[in-house]
């Protein structure tokens, strides 16, 4: 981690927690992705399902989501 990472985290703090976790999963290298998958298994399952769904839409989503 660097000062740059810290300063960027201040900008990113405006986003919801799970949006940040999914963004981290999207950008993680193999080792970090494995750690995130173990720490947040339900989030990983949803992220993976939305990744493979058209436009990220899953059955049961509200029309405005």
N, C-alpha and C positions, 0 to 999 in steps of 0.2 A: 504494500500500500504506500501511497505517496501523498504529499500535500495536495497535489492535483486531484487525486481520488477523493480526498476529504472535501475539497472545495466543490467538486462536482456533486458530491453527496448532498451538499446543502441545497443545490438547485433541484435535485431529484426528490427532496423531502416533501415536495408539494403533491406527489403522487400517492395513491392508496398503497397500503402495505403489500397486498397480494399482487398488485400491478408491478411493484418493484421485484418481488420474488420471481414472478413469471419472466420479467425482463432479464433478471440474473440467470434464470434457466436458459433463456434463449441465447445468451451470450457466453455462457460458461464453457470452460474447457472440460475435458473428460473427467478429471478428478473432482473439480468443483461441482460439476453437474451431478455426479454420484453423491456427493455430500448433500446437495440441495434435495435430491430425490429422497434420500434417507430422512432428512429433517422435515420435509414437507411432502409426504407421499400423496395425500389427497390433492394438494395443489398440483403436483406433477401429473396425476391422472387427468385432472381437468384441463391443464395446459395441453397435454398430449391430445386429448379428445378435441379441444377447440382448434388445435393446429391442423388436424386432419378434417375438420368440418368446414364447409364452405362459409367463408366470412367469419369464422369463429362462433357461428350460431349453433347452439345445442337445443334439442327438443326441450320445451318448457321455458326457454328464455322469453322474456317479455318483448313485445314488438318494438319497444323504444330502447332496448339495450344495445 
